[in-house]
């Protein structure tokens, strides 16, 4: 079973917004990727590696 954990900010500062909007937002610094374009977990991983210029 896969479980995703979403934290609403380091101190829960976004919790009310998430609950009120019925959505989960990524609050990563400088993330300007349109997630609607992502079609798979592998695609997300590739785009994050490219965006943050990380080495595998």
PDB file of N, CA, C, O and CB in Angstrom:
ATOM      1  N   UNK A   1       0.841  -1.173   0.000  1.00  0.00           N
ATOM      2  CA  UNK A   1       0.000   0.000   0.000  1.00  0.00           C
ATOM      3  C   UNK A   1       0.888   1.238   0.000  1.00  0.00           C
ATOM      4  O   UNK A   1       1.865   1.300   0.746  1.00  0.00           O
ATOM      5  CB  UNK A   1      -0.958  -0.003   1.213  1.00  0.00           C
ATOM      6  N   UNK A   2       0.561   2.209  -0.819  1.00  0.00           N
ATOM      7  CA  UNK A   2       1.286   3.473  -0.880  1.00  0.00           C
ATOM      8  C   UNK A   2       0.566   4.508  -0.040  1.00  0.00           C
ATOM      9  O   UNK A   2      -0.657   4.630  -0.100  1.00  0.00           O
ATOM     10  CB  UNK A   2       1.430   3.962  -2.336  1.00  0.00           C
ATOM     11  N   UNK A   3       1.327   5.248   0.739  1.00  0.00           N
ATOM     12  CA  UNK A   3       0.760   6.312   1.560  1.00  0.00           C
ATOM     13  C   UNK A   3       1.526   7.590   1.277  1.00  0.00           C
ATOM     14  O   UNK A   3       2.756   7.606   1.329  1.00  0.00           O
ATOM     15  CB  UNK A   3       0.809   5.952   3.076  1.00  0.00           C
ATOM     16  N   UNK A   4       0.809   8.653   0.981  1.00  0.00           N
ATOM     17  CA  UNK A   4       1.424   9.963   0.771  1.00  0.00           C
ATOM     18  C   UNK A   4       1.139  10.811   1.998  1.00  0.00           C
ATOM     19  O   UNK A   4       0.002  10.880   2.465  1.00  0.00           O
ATOM     20  CB  UNK A   4       0.887  10.653  -0.533  1.00  0.00           C
ATOM     21  N   UNK A   5       2.165  11.447   2.511  1.00  0.00           N
ATOM     22  CA  UNK A   5       2.013  12.336   3.658  1.00  0.00           C
ATOM     23  C   UNK A   5       2.199  13.766   3.184  1.00  0.00           C
ATOM     24  O   UNK A   5       3.241  14.118   2.631  1.00  0.00           O
ATOM     25  CB  UNK A   5       3.028  11.985   4.788  1.00  0.00           C
ATOM     26  N   UNK A   6       1.196  14.575   3.401  1.00  0.00           N
ATOM     27  CA  UNK A   6       1.284  15.988   3.062  1.00  0.00           C
ATOM     28  C   UNK A   6       1.296  16.784   4.344  1.00  0.00           C
ATOM     29  O   UNK A   6       0.391  16.659   5.169  1.00  0.00           O
ATOM     30  CB  UNK A   6       0.115  16.428   2.145  1.00  0.00           C
ATOM     31  N   UNK A   7       2.296  17.585   4.511  1.00  0.00           N
ATOM     32  CA  UNK A   7       2.373  18.450   5.671  1.00  0.00           C
ATOM     33  C   UNK A   7       2.009  19.851   5.222  1.00  0.00           C
ATOM     34  O   UNK A   7       2.447  20.312   4.168  1.00  0.00           O
ATOM     35  CB  UNK A   7       3.786  18.410   6.327  1.00  0.00           C
ATOM     36  N   UNK A   8       1.227  20.505   6.006  1.00  0.00           N
ATOM     37  CA  UNK A   8       0.734  21.833   5.645  1.00  0.00           C
ATOM     38  C   UNK A   8       1.646  22.899   6.233  1.00  0.00           C
ATOM     39  O   UNK A   8       1.216  23.715   7.049  1.00  0.00           O
ATOM     40  CB  UNK A   8      -0.718  22.033   6.134  1.00  0.00           C
ATOM     41  N   UNK A   9       2.910  22.888   5.812  1.00  0.00           N
ATOM     42  CA  UNK A   9       3.899  23.822   6.337  1.00  0.00           C
ATOM     43  C   UNK A   9       4.649  23.218   7.509  1.00  0.00           C
ATOM     44  O   UNK A   9       4.192  22.248   8.112  1.00  0.00           O
ATOM     45  CB  UNK A   9       3.232  25.126   6.757  1.00  0.00           C
ATOM     46  N   UNK A  10       5.781  23.780   7.829  1.00  0.00           N
ATOM     47  CA  UNK A  10       6.612  23.253   8.919  1.00  0.00           C
ATOM     48  C   UNK A  10       5.884  23.253  10.255  1.00  0.00           C
ATOM     49  O   UNK A  10       6.072  22.349  11.069  1.00  0.00           O
ATOM     50  CB  UNK A  10       7.888  24.063   9.040  1.00  0.00           C
ATOM     51  N   UNK A  11       5.061  24.254  10.479  1.00  0.00           N
ATOM     52  CA  UNK A  11       4.329  24.373  11.742  1.00  0.00           C
ATOM     53  C   UNK A  11       2.818  24.257  11.543  1.00  0.00           C
ATOM     54  O   UNK A  11       2.039  24.644  12.415  1.00  0.00           O
ATOM     55  CB  UNK A  11       4.658  25.699  12.413  1.00  0.00           C
ATOM     56  N   UNK A  12       2.411  23.724  10.394  1.00  0.00           N
ATOM     57  CA  UNK A  12       0.984  23.597  10.110  1.00  0.00           C
ATOM     58  C   UNK A  12       0.332  24.911   9.708  1.00  0.00           C
ATOM     59  O   UNK A  12      -0.890  25.049   9.776  1.00  0.00           O
ATOM     60  CB  UNK A  12       0.278  23.040  11.306  1.00  0.00           C
ATOM     61  N   UNK A  13       1.141  25.871   9.291  1.00  0.00           N
ATOM     62  CA  UNK A  13       0.616  27.210   8.992  1.00  0.00           C
ATOM     63  C   UNK A  13      -0.319  27.250   7.782  1.00  0.00           C
ATOM     64  O   UNK A  13      -1.066  28.215   7.620  1.00  0.00           O
ATOM     65  CB  UNK A  13       1.760  28.156   8.759  1.00  0.00           C
ATOM     66  N   UNK A  14      -0.295  26.229   6.938  1.00  0.00           N
ATOM     67  CA  UNK A  14      -1.171  26.203   5.764  1.00  0.00           C
ATOM     68  C   UNK A  14      -2.353  25.253   5.938  1.00  0.00           C
ATOM     69  O   UNK A  14      -3.146  25.080   5.012  1.00  0.00           O
ATOM     70  CB  UNK A  14      -0.376  25.805   4.535  1.00  0.00           C
ATOM     71  N   UNK A  15      -2.478  24.644   7.096  1.00  0.00           N
ATOM     72  CA  UNK A  15      -3.508  23.632   7.316  1.00  0.00           C
ATOM     73  C   UNK A  15      -4.912  24.144   7.018  1.00  0.00           C
ATOM     74  O   UNK A  15      -5.661  23.477   6.305  1.00  0.00           O
ATOM     75  CB  UNK A  15      -3.445  23.140   8.737  1.00  0.00           C
ATOM     76  N   UNK A  16      -5.287  25.297   7.537  1.00  0.00           N
ATOM     77  CA  UNK A  16      -6.631  25.829   7.301  1.00  0.00           C
ATOM     78  C   UNK A  16      -6.886  26.081   5.822  1.00  0.00           C
ATOM     79  O   UNK A  16      -7.973  25.783   5.327  1.00  0.00           O
ATOM     80  CB  UNK A  16      -6.834  27.118   8.085  1.00  0.00           C
ATOM     81  N   UNK A  17      -5.911  26.619   5.111  1.00  0.00           N
ATOM     82  CA  UNK A  17      -6.076  26.874   3.680  1.00  0.00           C
ATOM     83  C   UNK A  17      -6.318  25.566   2.933  1.00  0.00           C
ATOM     84  O   UNK A  17      -7.222  25.483   2.101  1.00  0.00           O
ATOM     85  CB  UNK A  17      -4.838  27.596   3.109  1.00  0.00           C
ATOM     86  N   UNK A  18      -5.520  24.553   3.226  1.00  0.00           N
ATOM     87  CA  UNK A  18      -5.683  23.262   2.562  1.00  0.00           C
ATOM     88  C   UNK A  18      -7.083  22.714   2.815  1.00  0.00           C
ATOM     89  O   UNK A  18      -7.754  22.264   1.886  1.00  0.00           O
ATOM     90  CB  UNK A  18      -4.616  22.260   3.049  1.00  0.00           C
ATOM     91  N   UNK A  19      -7.522  22.752   4.067  1.00  0.00           N
ATOM     92  CA  UNK A  19      -8.828  22.203   4.427  1.00  0.00           C
ATOM     93  C   UNK A  19      -9.971  23.024   3.837  1.00  0.00           C
ATOM     94  O   UNK A  19     -10.936  22.458   3.325  1.00  0.00           O
ATOM     95  CB  UNK A  19      -8.968  22.136   5.941  1.00  0.00           C
ATOM     96  N   UNK A  20      -9.874  24.330   3.903  1.00  0.00           N
ATOM     97  CA  UNK A  20     -10.925  25.200   3.364  1.00  0.00           C
ATOM     98  C   UNK A  20     -11.057  25.063   1.854  1.00  0.00           C
ATOM     99  O   UNK A  20     -12.166  25.046   1.320  1.00  0.00           O
ATOM    100  CB  UNK A  20     -10.641  26.651   3.722  1.00  0.00           C
ATOM    101  N   UNK A  21      -9.917  24.964   1.167  1.00  0.00           N
ATOM    102  CA  UNK A  21      -9.928  24.865  -0.294  1.00  0.00           C
ATOM    103  C   UNK A  21     -10.187  23.440  -0.777  1.00  0.00           C
ATOM    104  O   UNK A  21     -10.542  23.235  -1.938  1.00  0.00           O
ATOM    105  CB  UNK A  21      -8.609  25.362  -0.856  1.00  0.00           C
ATOM    106  N   UNK A  22     -10.012  22.455   0.104  1.00  0.00           N
ATOM    107  CA  UNK A  22     -10.168  21.064  -0.312  1.00  0.00           C
ATOM    108  C   UNK A  22      -9.085  20.647  -1.279  1.00  0.00           C
ATOM    109  O   UNK A  22      -9.300  19.810  -2.155  1.00  0.00           O
ATOM    110  CB  UNK A  22     -11.525  20.849  -0.941  1.00  0.00           C
ATOM    111  N   UNK A  23      -7.909  21.247  -1.107  1.00  0.00           N
ATOM    112  CA  UNK A  23      -6.777  20.967  -1.999  1.00  0.00           C
ATOM    113  C   UNK A  23      -5.502  20.815  -1.187  1.00  0.00           C
ATOM    114  O   UNK A  23      -5.427  21.213  -0.025  1.00  0.00           O
ATOM    115  CB  UNK A  23      -6.612  22.090  -3.052  1.00  0.00           C
ATOM    116  N   UNK A  24      -4.508  20.229  -1.831  1.00  0.00           N
ATOM    117  CA  UNK A  24      -3.180  20.151  -1.249  1.00  0.00           C
ATOM    118  C   UNK A  24      -2.254  20.923  -2.171  1.00  0.00           C
ATOM    119  O   UNK A  24      -2.258  20.706  -3.383  1.00  0.00           O
ATOM    120  CB  UNK A  24      -2.707  18.663  -1.059  1.00  0.00           C
ATOM    121  N   UNK A  25      -1.470  21.812  -1.609  1.00  0.00           N
ATOM    122  CA  UNK A  25      -0.555  22.641  -2.390  1.00  0.00           C
ATOM    123  C   UNK A  25       0.883  22.262  -2.058  1.00  0.00           C
ATOM    124  O   UNK A  25       1.190  21.887  -0.927  1.00  0.00           O
ATOM    125  CB  UNK A  25      -0.800  24.147  -2.117  1.00  0.00           C
ATOM    126  N   UNK A  26       1.750  22.364  -3.043  1.00  0.00           N
ATOM    127  CA  UNK A  26       3.178  22.201  -2.797  1.00  0.00           C
ATOM    128  C   UNK A  26       3.732  23.562  -2.434  1.00  0.00           C
ATOM    129  O   UNK A  26       3.552  24.530  -3.173  1.00  0.00           O
ATOM    130  CB  UNK A  26       3.920  21.595  -4.039  1.00  0.00           C
ATOM    131  N   UNK A  27       4.395  23.638  -1.317  1.00  0.00           N
ATOM    132  CA  UNK A  27       4.908  24.925  -0.843  1.00  0.00           C
ATOM    133  C   UNK A  27       6.429  24.973  -0.932  1.00  0.00           C
ATOM    134  O   UNK A  27       7.084  25.656  -0.146  1.00  0.00           O
ATOM    135  CB  UNK A  27       4.459  25.183   0.602  1.00  0.00           C
ATOM    136  N   UNK A  28       6.986  24.241  -1.899  1.00  0.00           N
ATOM    137  CA  UNK A  28       8.426  24.210  -2.073  1.00  0.00           C
ATOM    138  C   UNK A  28       8.903  25.536  -2.632  1.00  0.00           C
ATOM    139  O   UNK A  28       8.235  26.132  -3.478  1.00  0.00           O
ATOM    140  CB  UNK A  28       8.842  23.054  -2.993  1.00  0.00           C
ATOM    141  N   UNK A  29      10.040  25.998  -2.172  1.00  0.00           N
ATOM    142  CA  UNK A  29      10.618  27.259  -2.646  1.00  0.00           C
ATOM    143  C   UNK A  29      10.909  27.198  -4.143  1.00  0.00           C
ATOM    144  O   UNK A  29      11.481  26.229  -4.642  1.00  0.00           O
ATOM    145  CB  UNK A  29      11.904  27.586  -1.872  1.00  0.00           C
ATOM    146  N   UNK A  30      10.510  28.237  -4.833  1.00  0.00           N
ATOM    147  CA  UNK A  30      10.837  28.432  -6.253  1.00  0.00           C
ATOM    148  C   UNK A  30      10.351  27.327  -7.173  1.00  0.00           C
ATOM    149  O   UNK A  30      10.923  27.142  -8.248  1.00  0.00           O
ATOM    150  CB  UNK A  30      12.305  28.563  -6.406  1.00  0.00           C
ATOM    151  N   UNK A  31       9.326  26.591  -6.796  1.00  0.00           N
ATOM    152  CA  UNK A  31       8.810  25.553  -7.674  1.00  0.00           C
ATOM    153  C   UNK A  31       7.821  26.194  -8.638  1.00  0.00           C
ATOM    154  O   UNK A  31       6.719  26.579  -8.247  1.00  0.00           O
ATOM    155  CB  UNK A  31       8.141  24.400  -6.860  1.00  0.00           C
ATOM    156  N   UNK A  32       8.220  26.303  -9.896  1.00  0.00           N
ATOM    157  CA  UNK A  32       7.362  26.935 -10.890  1.00  0.00           C
ATOM    158  C   UNK A  32       7.013  25.979 -12.026  1.00  0.00           C
ATOM    159  O   UNK A  32       6.888  26.386 -13.181  1.00  0.00           O
ATOM    160  CB  UNK A  32       8.036  28.176 -11.447  1.00  0.00           C
ATOM    161  N   UNK A  33       6.858  24.713 -11.685  1.00  0.00           N
ATOM    162  CA  UNK A  33       6.491  23.687 -12.652  1.00  0.00           C
ATOM    163  C   UNK A  33       4.967  23.545 -12.638  1.00  0.00           C
ATOM    164  O   UNK A  33       4.356  23.448 -11.574  1.00  0.00           O
ATOM    165  CB  UNK A  33       7.194  22.320 -12.328  1.00  0.00           C
ATOM    166  N   UNK A  34       4.365  23.534 -13.820  1.00  0.00           N
ATOM    167  CA  UNK A  34       2.931  23.306 -13.919  1.00  0.00           C
ATOM    168  C   UNK A  34       2.680  21.808 -13.732  1.00  0.00           C
ATOM    169  O   UNK A  34       2.928  21.015 -14.641  1.00  0.00           O
ATOM    170  CB  UNK A  34       2.363  23.815 -15.295  1.00  0.00           C
ATOM    171  N   UNK A  35       2.196  21.431 -12.569  1.00  0.00           N
ATOM    172  CA  UNK A  35       2.018  20.020 -12.250  1.00  0.00           C
ATOM    173  C   UNK A  35       0.912  19.359 -13.068  1.00  0.00           C
ATOM    174  O   UNK A  35       0.826  18.131 -13.102  1.00  0.00           O
ATOM    175  CB  UNK A  35       1.721  19.866 -10.786  1.00  0.00           C
ATOM    176  N   UNK A  36       0.070  20.143 -13.721  1.00  0.00           N
ATOM    177  CA  UNK A  36      -0.958  19.572 -14.591  1.00  0.00           C
ATOM    178  C   UNK A  36      -0.331  18.889 -15.803  1.00  0.00           C
ATOM    179  O   UNK A  36      -0.957  18.041 -16.437  1.00  0.00           O
ATOM    180  CB  UNK A  36      -1.938  20.660 -15.047  1.00  0.00           C
ATOM    181  N   UNK A  37       0.904  19.262 -16.120  1.00  0.00           N
ATOM    182  CA  UNK A  37       1.603  18.672 -17.264  1.00  0.00           C
ATOM    183  C   UNK A  37       2.265  17.338 -16.919  1.00  0.00           C
ATOM    184  O   UNK A  37       2.692  16.616 -17.821  1.00  0.00           O
ATOM    185  CB  UNK A  37       2.650  19.641 -17.784  1.00  0.00           C
ATOM    186  N   UNK A  38       2.356  17.004 -15.656  1.00  0.00           N
ATOM    187  CA  UNK A  38       3.029  15.780 -15.218  1.00  0.00           C
ATOM    188  C   UNK A  38       2.094  14.591 -15.424  1.00  0.00           C
ATOM    189  O   UNK A  38       0.941  14.615 -14.994  1.00  0.00           O
ATOM    190  CB  UNK A  38       3.465  15.885 -13.725  1.00  0.00           C
ATOM    191  N   UNK A  39       2.601  13.555 -16.085  1.00  0.00           N
ATOM    192  CA  UNK A  39       1.760  12.401 -16.400  1.00  0.00           C
ATOM    193  C   UNK A  39       2.114  11.148 -15.607  1.00  0.00           C
ATOM    194  O   UNK A  39       1.367  10.171 -15.631  1.00  0.00           O
ATOM    195  CB  UNK A  39       1.855  12.099 -17.860  1.00  0.00           C
ATOM    196  N   UNK A  40       3.249  11.165 -14.901  1.00  0.00           N
ATOM    197  CA  UNK A  40       3.646   9.976 -14.157  1.00  0.00           C
ATOM    198  C   UNK A  40       4.610  10.366 -13.034  1.00  0.00           C
ATOM    199  O   UNK A  40       5.147  11.473 -13.014  1.00  0.00           O
ATOM    200  CB  UNK A  40       4.299   8.930 -15.099  1.00  0.00           C
ATOM    201  N   UNK A  41       4.813   9.445 -12.115  1.00  0.00           N
ATOM    202  CA  UNK A  41       5.755   9.664 -11.027  1.00  0.00           C
ATOM    203  C   UNK A  41       7.165   9.847 -11.590  1.00  0.00           C
ATOM    204  O   UNK A  41       7.938  10.668 -11.096  1.00  0.00           O
ATOM    205  CB  UNK A  41       5.717   8.487 -10.024  1.00  0.00           C
ATOM    206  N   UNK A  42       7.487   9.082 -12.617  1.00  0.00           N
ATOM    207  CA  UNK A  42       8.809   9.176 -13.238  1.00  0.00           C
ATOM    208  C   UNK A  42       9.022  10.547 -13.872  1.00  0.00           C
ATOM    209  O   UNK A  42      10.108  11.117 -13.776  1.00  0.00           O
ATOM    210  CB  UNK A  42       8.983   8.077 -14.291  1.00  0.00           C
ATOM    211  N   UNK A  43       7.988  11.073 -14.519  1.00  0.00           N
ATOM    212  CA  UNK A  43       8.054  12.398 -15.130  1.00  0.00           C
ATOM    213  C   UNK A  43       8.250  13.473 -14.061  1.00  0.00           C
ATOM    214  O   UNK A  43       9.048  14.392 -14.243  1.00  0.00           O
ATOM    215  CB  UNK A  43       6.778  12.682 -15.946  1.00  0.00           C
ATOM    216  N   UNK A  44       7.525  13.359 -12.949  1.00  0.00           N
ATOM    217  CA  UNK A  44       7.689  14.304 -11.846  1.00  0.00           C
ATOM    218  C   UNK A  44       9.114  14.269 -11.329  1.00  0.00           C
ATOM    219  O   UNK A  44       9.726  15.319 -11.135  1.00  0.00           O
ATOM    220  CB  UNK A  44       6.704  13.993 -10.712  1.00  0.00           C
ATOM    221  N   UNK A  45       9.648  13.085 -11.103  1.00  0.00           N
ATOM    222  CA  UNK A  45      11.014  12.932 -10.610  1.00  0.00           C
ATOM    223  C   UNK A  45      12.012  13.598 -11.564  1.00  0.00           C
ATOM    224  O   UNK A  45      12.891  14.346 -11.133  1.00  0.00           O
ATOM    225  CB  UNK A  45      11.356  11.439 -10.434  1.00  0.00           C
ATOM    226  N   UNK A  46      11.867  13.319 -12.860  1.00  0.00           N
ATOM    227  CA  UNK A  46      12.758  13.912 -13.869  1.00  0.00           C
ATOM    228  C   UNK A  46      12.694  15.429 -13.845  1.00  0.00           C
ATOM    229  O   UNK A  46      13.729  16.096 -13.869  1.00  0.00           O
ATOM    230  CB  UNK A  46      12.398  13.403 -15.263  1.00  0.00           C
ATOM    231  N   UNK A  47      11.481  15.979 -13.799  1.00  0.00           N
ATOM    232  CA  UNK A  47      11.315  17.439 -13.808  1.00  0.00           C
ATOM    233  C   UNK A  47      11.894  18.076 -12.547  1.00  0.00           C
ATOM    234  O   UNK A  47      12.493  19.148 -12.626  1.00  0.00           O
ATOM    235  CB  UNK A  47       9.831  17.805 -13.939  1.00  0.00           C
ATOM    236  N   UNK A  48      11.731  17.440 -11.389  1.00  0.00           N
ATOM    237  CA  UNK A  48      12.297  17.984 -10.148  1.00  0.00           C
ATOM    238  C   UNK A  48      13.818  17.957 -10.170  1.00  0.00           C
ATOM    239  O   UNK A  48      14.471  18.902  -9.726  1.00  0.00           O
ATOM    240  CB  UNK A  48      11.784  17.200  -8.941  1.00  0.00           C
ATOM    241  N   UNK A  49      14.382  16.862 -10.693  1.00  0.00           N
ATOM    242  CA  UNK A  49      15.847  16.767 -10.818  1.00  0.00           C
ATOM    243  C   UNK A  49      16.356  17.896 -11.712  1.00  0.00           C
ATOM    244  O   UNK A  49      17.335  18.562 -11.377  1.00  0.00           O
ATOM    245  CB  UNK A  49      16.273  15.377 -11.398  1.00  0.00           C
ATOM    246  N   UNK A  50      15.698  18.108 -12.835  1.00  0.00           N
ATOM    247  CA  UNK A  50      16.108  19.180 -13.751  1.00  0.00           C
ATOM    248  C   UNK A  50      15.929  20.553 -13.112  1.00  0.00           C
ATOM    249  O   UNK A  50      16.819  21.399 -13.200  1.00  0.00           O
ATOM    250  CB  UNK A  50      15.306  19.103 -15.055  1.00  0.00           C
ATOM    251  N   UNK A  51      14.787  20.777 -12.473  1.00  0.00           N
ATOM    252  CA  UNK A  51      14.479  22.078 -11.893  1.00  0.00           C
ATOM    253  C   UNK A  51      15.473  22.468 -10.791  1.00  0.00           C
ATOM    254  O   UNK A  51      15.961  23.597 -10.748  1.00  0.00           O
ATOM    255  CB  UNK A  51      13.062  22.072 -11.335  1.00  0.00           C
ATOM    256  N   UNK A  52      15.754  21.529  -9.923  1.00  0.00           N
ATOM    257  CA  UNK A  52      16.647  21.829  -8.808  1.00  0.00           C
ATOM    258  C   UNK A  52      18.109  21.480  -9.112  1.00  0.00           C
ATOM    259  O   UNK A  52      18.968  21.576  -8.236  1.00  0.00           O
ATOM    260  CB  UNK A  52      16.190  21.079  -7.573  1.00  0.00           C
ATOM    261  N   UNK A  53      18.386  21.073 -10.364  1.00  0.00           N
ATOM    262  CA  UNK A  53      19.739  20.763 -10.826  1.00  0.00           C
ATOM    263  C   UNK A  53      20.429  19.786  -9.870  1.00  0.00           C
ATOM    264  O   UNK A  53      21.553  20.020  -9.426  1.00  0.00           O
ATOM    265  CB  UNK A  53      20.570  22.054 -10.960  1.00  0.00           C
ATOM    266  N   UNK A  54      19.742  18.701  -9.568  1.00  0.00           N
ATOM    267  CA  UNK A  54      20.254  17.705  -8.647  1.00  0.00           C
ATOM    268  C   UNK A  54      20.958  16.584  -9.401  1.00  0.00           C
ATOM    269  O   UNK A  54      20.650  16.305 -10.560  1.00  0.00           O
ATOM    270  CB  UNK A  54      19.125  17.142  -7.789  1.00  0.00           C
ATOM    271  N   UNK A  55      21.877  15.968  -8.745  1.00  0.00           N
ATOM    272  CA  UNK A  55      22.561  14.790  -9.301  1.00  0.00           C
ATOM    273  C   UNK A  55      21.878  13.551  -8.737  1.00  0.00           C
ATOM    274  O   UNK A  55      21.485  13.520  -7.570  1.00  0.00           O
ATOM    275  CB  UNK A  55      24.108  14.795  -8.960  1.00  0.00           C
ATOM    276  N   UNK A  56      21.744  12.551  -9.564  1.00  0.00           N
ATOM    277  CA  UNK A  56      21.121  11.286  -9.104  1.00  0.00           C
ATOM    278  C   UNK A  56      22.045  10.521  -8.225  1.00  0.00           C
ATOM    279  O   UNK A  56      21.694   9.442  -7.750  1.00  0.00           O
ATOM    280  CB  UNK A  56      20.711  10.413 -10.278  1.00  0.00           C
TER     281      UNK A  56
END
